[in-house]
């Protein structure tokens, strides 16, 4: 199968890199003196992008767009491609945290003040795994995130607003003055996983692409989102020429 570096799924570009290539690109971002945005693209992102041109443009202009979810894997097959790796925002965040500790790079957490996990408790959970990290943060109203980073020396920002709010917020950080941010990524429910307020699916369920079922059992209110991801998205992919 064709193993080109990226493919467009319903007008959204996704990079087709293996694990080593993804990590090497992240390390390169952290060495470069400029801002980089990472997006973990799942079926819900692509569906939202169909009706939200601003969101679609932000995704397509991101510096790295990794595939998140088995639906993306099947989408690649539908168009005769083989996806090298799918990785969730939670898993990619863990890998970036490890790199940040090794390189002594500060982390900033932008948390939804109406969400389950505030930045302070997320910081505590991270420090249990990565005690050498310097971590700051703020709790914000995701619909009106008036924001001014207090210390410009944080190199990495994680935001848990959920799509598309987190991607729009991250895109706005490009306008900050005197910022040292080199990498920023939306991480959805990853703070909740770290704090332990929501349990992740067992590894075998993640491996076979059934993490969505686990999330539905834990959070029945997600049924509309999951219906879109596992029913509407595949239908759109099947009938796309």
C-alpha positions in Angstrom: 0.0 0.0 0.0 1.0 3.6 -0.5 2.8 4.9 2.6 2.9 8.6 1.7 3.5 11.0 4.6 -0.1 12.4 4.8 -3.6 11.9 3.6 -6.7 14.1 3.4 -9.8 12.6 5.0 -13.0 14.6 4.3 -10.9 17.7 3.7 -8.7 17.3 6.9 -5.1 16.4 6.6 -3.6 13.7 8.8 0.1 12.9 9.0 1.0 9.3 8.4 4.1 8.8 10.5 5.4 5.9 12.6 6.0 6.2 16.3 9.7 7.0 16.0 9.0 9.7 13.4 6.3 11.3 15.6 8.6 11.4 18.6 11.5 12.7 16.6 9.3 15.5 15.2 8.2 16.5 18.7 11.9 16.6 19.8 12.7 18.8 16.8 9.8 21.1 17.7 11.2 21.5 21.2 14.6 22.5 19.8 13.3 25.0 17.4 12.7 28.6 18.5 9.1 28.9 17.3 5.5 27.9 18.2 4.2 24.5 17.1 0.6 23.2 17.4 -0.2 19.4 17.6 -3.6 18.0 16.9 -4.8 14.5 17.7 -7.4 14.0 15.0 -10.3 11.6 15.6 -13.6 11.1 13.7 -15.4 13.7 15.8 -12.8 16.3 14.9 -13.3 15.6 11.2 -17.1 15.8 11.5 -16.9 19.1 13.4 -14.5 20.4 10.7 -17.2 19.8 8.0 -19.3 22.5 9.5 -16.7 24.7 11.2 -14.3 26.2 8.7 -12.2 27.9 11.4 -11.6 24.6 13.1 -10.8 22.9 9.8 -8.2 25.6 9.0 -6.6 25.3 12.4 -6.3 21.5 12.0 -4.9 21.8 8.5 -2.4 24.4 9.5 -1.2 22.5 12.6 2.4 21.4 12.6 1.6 17.8 13.4 -1.8 16.0 13.0 -1.7 12.5 14.4 -4.5 9.9 14.0 -6.5 9.2 17.1 -9.0 6.3 16.9 -9.7 3.1 15.0 -12.1 5.1 12.8 -9.2 6.9 11.2 -7.3 3.6 10.7 -10.3 2.3 8.7 -10.6 5.5 6.8 -7.0 5.1 5.5 -7.9 1.6 4.4 -11.0 2.9 2.6 -8.7 5.1 0.5 -6.1 2.4 -0.1 -3.6 3.6 2.5 -2.1 2.0 5.5 -2.0 4.1 8.7 1.4 3.6 10.4 0.2 4.5 14.0 -2.8 5.7 15.8 -2.2 7.4 19.1 -4.6 9.1 21.6 -4.0 12.5 23.1 -3.6 10.9 26.5 -0.8 8.6 25.3 0.9 11.3 23.3 0.8 13.6 26.3 2.5 11.0 28.5 5.3 10.7 25.9 5.7 14.5 25.7 5.8 14.7 29.5 8.6 12.2 29.6 10.6 14.1 27.0 9.9 17.4 28.9 11.4 16.0 32.1 14.4 14.7 30.3 15.0 18.1 28.6 14.0 20.2 31.7 11.2 22.0 29.8 8.4 23.7 31.8 4.8 22.6 31.4 1.7 24.9 31.5 -1.8 23.4 32.0 -4.8 25.3 30.8 -7.8 23.6 32.4 -11.6 24.0 31.9 -12.9 25.6 35.1 -16.2 23.8 34.6 -14.5 20.4 33.9 -13.8 17.5 36.3 -10.1 18.2 36.9 -8.5 21.5 37.7 -4.9 22.3 36.8 -3.7 22.1 40.4 -4.8 18.5 40.9 -3.6 17.6 37.5 -0.2 19.0 38.4 -0.1 16.8 41.5 -0.9 13.7 39.5 1.8 14.5 36.9 4.4 15.2 39.6 3.9 11.7 41.0 5.2 10.3 37.7 7.6 13.1 36.7 8.7 14.7 39.9 11.4 16.9 38.3 9.0 18.8 36.0 8.3 22.5 36.5 4.5 22.9 36.1 2.2 25.9 36.2 -1.3 26.5 35.1 -4.7 28.2 35.1 -8.4 27.3 35.2 -10.3 29.2 32.5 -13.8 29.6 31.1 -13.4 27.7 27.9 -16.0 29.9 26.1 -14.2 33.1 27.0 -10.6 32.2 28.0 -9.2 35.5 28.9 -5.6 34.5 29.3 -2.2 36.0 30.0 0.6 33.6 30.8 2.3 34.7 34.0 5.7 33.1 33.3 6.8 33.3 29.7 9.3 30.5 30.2 7.0 27.5 29.9 7.8 25.6 26.8 4.8 23.3 26.5 1.1 23.9 26.9 -1.6 21.3 27.3 -5.3 22.3 27.2 -8.3 20.1 28.1 -11.2 22.2 26.8 -12.3 19.6 24.2 -12.6 20.2 20.5 -12.9 22.6 18.9 -12.4 25.0 21.9 -9.0 23.7 22.8 -7.7 24.0 19.3 -9.0 27.5 18.9 -7.5 28.5 22.3 -4.1 27.0 21.3 -4.2 28.8 18.0 -4.7 32.1 19.9 -1.5 31.5 21.9 0.5 32.3 18.7 -0.4 36.0 19.3 1.1 36.1 22.9 4.0 38.4 23.3 7.3 37.4 24.8 6.1 33.8 24.9 8.6 30.9 25.0 6.0 28.3 24.0 7.4 25.8 21.6 4.7 23.2 21.6 1.0 23.2 22.5 -1.6 20.4 22.2 -5.3 19.9 23.1 -5.7 16.8 25.3 -9.4 16.4 25.9 -10.1 14.1 28.9 -6.4 13.4 29.6 -6.4 15.5 32.8 -9.3 13.3 34.1 -7.4 10.1 33.3 -4.2 11.4 35.1 -6.1 12.5 38.2 -8.1 9.2 38.2 -11.6 10.7 37.9 -12.2 8.7 34.8 -10.6 5.3 34.2 -9.2 4.5 30.8 -10.2 1.4 29.0 -8.2 -1.8 29.6 -5.3 -2.1 27.2 -6.9 -5.0 25.2 -9.9 -2.8 24.5 -7.7 0.1 23.3 -5.7 -2.3 21.1 -8.8 -3.6 19.2 -10.4 -0.1 18.9 -13.1 -0.4 21.6 -12.1 2.4 23.8 -15.3 4.2 22.7 -17.4 1.5 24.2 -15.7 1.8 27.5 -16.2 5.5 27.5 -19.9 5.1 26.7 -20.3 2.7 29.6 -18.6 5.1 32.0 -20.2 8.3 30.5 -23.6 7.5 28.9 -24.1 11.2 28.2 -21.4 10.8 25.5 -23.9 8.7 23.4 -24.4 11.4 20.7 -20.7 12.0 20.3 -20.0 8.2 20.1 -22.9 7.7 17.7 -21.4 10.3 15.4 -18.0 8.7 15.6 -19.0 5.0 15.1 -22.0 5.4 12.9 -22.2 8.8 11.0 -18.4 9.0 10.3 -18.1 5.5 8.7 -21.2 6.2 6.6 -19.6 9.4 5.3 -16.3 7.7 4.6 -18.0 4.8 2.8 -19.9 7.1 0.4 -17.1 9.5 -0.2 -15.6 9.2 -3.7 
